[in-house]
């Protein structure tokens, strides 16, 4: 009696390990049960399940990496080293051709091959969901309008129309838009997500997302540079307004809608790599762009891009309506996304495109530094040494938790009074608001790299040219929920006990 066909028999015959092997094994046993000669069983299997080429494996030598970042301190050196280690892991993935680190680079957490913030890669015929991350299409959007309103008035209106924090807008306060009715919902990566698109429209989320109001005064040489670059509409408005504008700038991504797409893309990419590759970390799995699944994912990404731009536009329109103003000029850019240029898919995680558009114009981009500093309006330098990217912000030199550690007491509690003092010192003269009610010190200027250094490195590495600076007047961020009464009572009780112990110790020592 012949032995039952086992998986090892199929592997020995040339079939590869993986999910597909189970289907081959089931069919082999079905054919074997009919009494068919074993040689004929294997011949039939090869017709039904052709043997695949060896699985795609990580490359032995990492693809080239360029670094547009300098480190002056031990803290900065450690930060860049951690970012370099992560992107080097990603550069062993066979579809990745090149990588770069920007001046704002910092580790993004996660496991092996997680692209760092301020990282970008060039990828051949593939989309890596982990390289654009869950915050798909995190982006900047700016509206220039007449500068004739007090900052307090503008901030009051802005706080009433925007929405920060978890979840979507409540019923009765949702926005209507044609973007919700686009015929995209039969795409397998978007199916069933229309209600999510509705709920999150007009929301900004949390973390480092913000709504910032500032003012700008263009110099004549900046106007000339903008006009020479081909942005005639903006140049004409600069002339008509004597270079002076108020500006609303928002920063956020695609919210829960994009996060859902990312999860679906990640599952599909993991499945494809399990069947066709080996040794690929979760953060680096990909979908081939020329497959049905890859094309569907690409189409879904393009919709998310349109939805996110509309998300910005809805907030800006509501704000301008309350002010009785109109948009004079609007510009925006993504910095967490995938862009196709020729046959290459460029992935950026906190990296601003700085190449030329289809008209040959250098791209206009917005680079925020922190809530108390200017937002840079830049023209991309199309520096191919660095994949034609520039930074998306200032980045961090340490994690949020590490940054907060010096502001905690021995019991690990934050001191609200000290936090307020620090914020007052670092944001003096600005109208800073926290939508949740309590400040988030990790989003203060203290949480970010030295903005002056980042700005200098943009010039030093030839990444972009600054053609305008939006000066801060006010900023809204999500912040934290107010401290609950019970938590405040517990903190005050602990402080009282510590004070009593200190007094008792002092009396004992006398």
N, C-alpha and C positions, 0 to 999 in steps of 0.2 A: 504494500500500500504506500503510495507516494505521500510525502509530507505536505501539509498545507503551505501554500505560498505565504512567505512572510515579507515584511518591509525590507529586511536586509537582502533578500533575494532580488528585489527590484532595484535596490541601490547598487548591488553588485552588477546587475545587468545594465546599469547606466542611468537610471532615473535619479533625480536629485531629491534630497531631503527637503521638506517643506510641506505646506498645507496641501499642495496638489498631490503629494504622494498618497494621501489617504484615499483620494478618489481612484487613483490607479490601483491601489491594493484591493479596494472593494470590487472593481471590475475584474481584476485578475482572479479573484476567488469565485466570482460568478461564472467566468469562462471555465475555470478549472473544474467546477462542480458539474459541468456538462459532460465531462470525460474527454474533453479535447486534449490532444497531445500537448505536453508542456511547451514544446518548441512553437507550436501553432498558437498557443495562448500568448506567448511573448510577442509573436509576430503581429497578432491582432491588437495587442496592447499598444504596440509601437505605431500602428495606424491610427488608433483612437487618441492616444496620448503621446505625440511625438516627443522624443527626448530633446530636452532643452540644452542650450549651450551652458557651460559652467556659470555659476552665479557671479554677478558683478561684485567685486571685492574692493575694499578701500585701497587707495594707492599707497605704496610704500613711502613715497616722498611727498611731502605737502606741496600744494600749489603755491605760487609766489605770493608773498604778502608785502604790501607797502604801508608804511606808517607815517601819517601826517600828524604826529603828536610828539611833544617833548615833555620830559619829567624833570623837575628841578629839586624836588624834595623826596625824602624816603617814602612818604605817604603816596605821592604821585607815582613814584617808581614802582611801588608794590601794586598800585591800581592798574597801571599799564601792563605790568607783567601778567596779572591775572587775566586781563582782556586778551593779551597776546596768546596765552596758553589755550584759551577757549577757541579762538578763531583758528589757531593752528590745527586743533582737532578737526574743525569743520573743513579745513583745506585738504584733509586726507580723503574726503568724500569724492568719488571719481567724477561726478558731474560738475564739480566746482573748479573753475579755471583760475581765478585770481581772488584776492581779498585785500581789503584796506581797513585801516583804523583811522578815525578822525580825531581831532583835538579833544572832543568831548567824550571819548571812549571810557566805558566803565563796565564791569561784569554785570550781566543781567540775571544772575542766578541760574537755576536749572542744572541739568546734568551735562554729561560729555557732549562737546560740539555745539553747545548753546551759543548762538551768535551774540556777541556783546553789544551793548548800546554804543552807538557811534561806529558800528561795523557795517560793511557792505561787501557783497560778493558778486562775481560774474559767474553765471551758471549756464551750462550748455544744454539746451533743449529740455529743461526740467524746471519744475516749481517746487520749492522746499517750503512747506507751510511754517515750519519752525523758524525760518529766517525772516519771515515778516511778522511773526508772533501773533498772539490772540488779539492784540490791539490793532487790527488791520486798518490801514489808511489813517493812522494817527497823523494829524495834519494841522496846518496853520491857515487862517483865513483873515484877511484884513479889509475893512471898509474905511475909505477916506471920506470925510464929510465936513461941513462948515464948522469952524471952530468958534462957536459963540454961546456955549453953555457952561455954567459952573460945574466943576467936577462932582460935587455932591449930588446935584440934580441928575447927572448922567449915571452915576453909580446907583442911585435909588431906582431909576428906570431899569437898569440892567439887572439888578437883583430881583426885580419883580418878574421879568420875562424869561430869565434863564432857569436852568434846573441842574443841580449837582447832586451827587450821591448815588446810592444804589437804586436800581429799578428804573422804570420809565415814568412818563408824565401821567398824572391821574386822569381818569375819564372827565371830560368837560374842559380840560386844558390842553388837549392834544392838538397838533397841527395837521392841517390837510395839505397834500402835495401830490402832484402828478407822478412823482417818482414812485409812489406806492402802487400805482396802477400800471407800471411797465409790465409787459408780458414775459416776466422772468421766473414766475413761481413754479413752472414745471421743470426747471433746472434741478437735477437731483440734489445739488448742494444747497439749494435755496427753498426747496419744497417745504411747505408748512411754516415758513418763517415770516409771512406777510404781517401777521399780528405783532411780531417782534419789531418789524420795521416801523410799524405805526407807533407802538408804545415808546420806542426810544428816540423817535424823531423830535428834535428840540431839546435834547439832554446832553450833558457834558461829562458825566461820570465823576471820577475822583482822582486821587494821586496827583500827578503833576499837571493835570488839565486846568485851564484857566480861562477867564474872560478879563481882558486888560484894556483899559482906556488910557490913551496917551495923546500927545501932540507932536507934530513934526514941523520943522522949518527947513525946507530944502534950500541949499545954496545954489547959486547959478551954475557952478561947475558940476554939481550933481544933476541938475536939470539937463545940462548939455550931454552928460554921459548917458542918461536915461533915454534921451531923444536919439542919440547916436546908436544906441543898442536896438532901436526900433520900436520903443514903447511911446508912440507919439501921443496917444490919448492922455497918459499920465503926464507927459511933458507939457501938453497944452493946458491941463488943469493946474499944473504948478505955475505956469505963466499967469493964468487968469486969477489965481488965488494968492499971488505974490509968495508962493511957496509954502503957505501956512494952512495946516489942516488939523482937525481932530481925527483920531483913528481908534476904531474898535478892532481888537485882535482877539480871536478865539483859538484855543488849542484843545483838540480832542479827537477821538477816533470814531469807530463805527459801533461802539457800545456793545450791548448784548447780541445784536444782530451779527456783527463781525466775529464775536467770540464763538457763536454757534457755527458759523461757516468754518472758522479755523479748526474747531473740533472735528467736523466732518472731513475736512481736507486732511487732517492729521491721521485719522483712521484709514482713509483711502490710501494715503501714501505709505503708511506702515504695512498695510496689506500688500501693496504692490512690491515693496522692498522685501517683504518676507518671502514672496514667491519668486523674486528675480535677483535678489542680491543677498549678501551675507555680511554680518559685522557692521551694519549701519546703525548708529545710535538713534534713538527716538527723535532727537532734536534736528536730525539731518535727513530723515526719510524724504523721498521725493515722488512726484508724479511726472512721468514723461509728458511733455507738452504736446506731443503729436499723437496721443491716444485719445479716445473718446472721453475718458475720464479727465485727462489733463485739459482738454479743450473746454469741458464743462466747468472745471474749476477756474480756469482763466476767465471765462465769461462771467462767472459768479463774482470774481474779484473786481472785474470792471464795473459791475452793478454796485458793489459795495463802495467803490470810488465815487460813483455818481450820487449814491445815497448820502455819503458822508459830506460831500460838498453841499448838498441840499440841507443837511442838518445844520451846518454852519450858516448857510444863507437864511434859513428860517429864523434863527436867533437874531441875526443882524437886522433882518427886515422888521421883526417885532420891536426891536430896540429903536430903530430909526422912526418907526411909526409913532411911538410914544413921544419921541423928541420933536416930531413934526419936521423931520429932515429926510433927505434922500441921499442915496449912495452916489458919490461923484466918480469914484474908481474903486474896484474891488480886485484883489489879487489873492492867490493862495497856492499852497504846495503841500504835497504829502511828504512824510519822512519815514513812515513804516509801510513799505509797499513792495510791489514787484513791477518793474518796468521792462518792456520788451524793446530792445534796440537791435535791429537786424535779426540775427539768429540767436542772440544772447539775452537771457533773462537776468536783469540786475535786481538784486534783493538788497533792501536797505532796512536796517533796524536802528532808527534814530540817525538817519543820514539824508541830507537834503540834496536832491538832484541839482547838478550845476553844469549840465551840458547845454546844447543848443536845441531850440525847438524846431518844428518842421519848417518854419520860415527862416531859420538860420539865426534867430535871435538868442543871445545868452539868456538862460532862464532867470526870471526874477524869483527870489526866495526870501523867506522871513526866518530869522534866527533869533529866538528869545534867549536871554542870558539868565535872568532871575527877575522876580517881581519888582525889585527896586532898581533895575538897570534898564537900559535902552533895549529895544528890539531892533535888530539890524535888518535893513532892506538891502539885499545883495544881488549883484549880477554874477552868475556862475562863470568861472574861468575855463570850463571844459578842459580841465587838466587831466589828461588820460593817465598820467602817472599814478593818480589816485582814483581811477575809475570815474572821473568827472563827478565826484560828490564833494560836498562840504558839510560841516557839522549841522546838527539840528538844534543845538542848544549848548549849555555849558557842561552838562554831565556832572557826575559826582565822583569824589575821591574815596568815599566810603559808603557802606550801606546805610539805610535809614536808621536801623537799630543802633549801629555803631555811632552814628552821628548824634543820636539822642542820649547816649549813655552818660556823657558828662553832666547832663541836666537832670539826672535822677539822684535821689537820695539813697541812703544805705538800704532802704526797704524796696528799692526799685520803682519808687513813685516819682512822677514828674512834679515839679514845683510850679504850679500855675503862675504865681507871682513873678518868679524868675523868667518864665517864658514870656510873659507880657513885657517885662523889662527889656529882654533881648530883642523882641519884635519891635518895640518902640525905638530902640537904638538903630536897628538895621533897616527900618522902613520909615524913618522920620519924614514927615511932610506928605506922606502918601495916604490915600484912602484905601486901606486894606480891609477886606471883608472875608469872612469864613462862612460859607453857606450853611454848614452844619451847626454853627453856633460857637464852636471852640477852635482855637488855632491849631495848626499842624506845623510844629517847629521844623520838621524835616523838609517842608516846602518853603521855608524862609530862605533868604539869601545865604544863610549859614550852611544850608544843605548842599550847596553847589560849588563847583570848582571856581577858581578865581576868574571872573569874567574877563578881566583885562588880559590875562594870559591867553585865554581861548581866542579872544579877538585878535591878538597879536599873531597867533599861530595860523589863523585863517590867511593873513597877509603873507606870513613867512613861507608857507608852503604853496602859495599861489592858488588857493582853492576858490576864492571869490573876491569881488571888489565891493566894498561898502559904498552905497549910493544914497543912503538916508538912515537916520536914526530916530526911531519913535521913542520919545522920552516918556517915562512913566508918570501917571497921575493917580491911577487907582487900579486895583486888581481884586477879583473874586476867585477864590478857590474853594474846594469842597470842605477842607478842614475836618474837624472831628465833631462828633455829637457832644453836647454839653455834658460835663461831669455829673453823673446821677447823684441825687441827694445822699444816698447811702454810702457811695464811694467817697464823697466829700467829707461826710461825718467820720468815716473810718480813718481817712487821711489826717483829719484834724485831731482825732483821738490819739493816733500814733504820735503825732507831733507833740501833743501835750504830755504824753508819757515819756517821750525822750527828753523833753524839757525838765520834767520832774526828776528823772534819773540823773541828769547833769547837775541839777541843783543839789540833790542828795549826795552825789559824789564830791561836790565842792565843799559841802558842810563837813563831810567825813575827813577831808584832807586838811581842814583848818585846825 
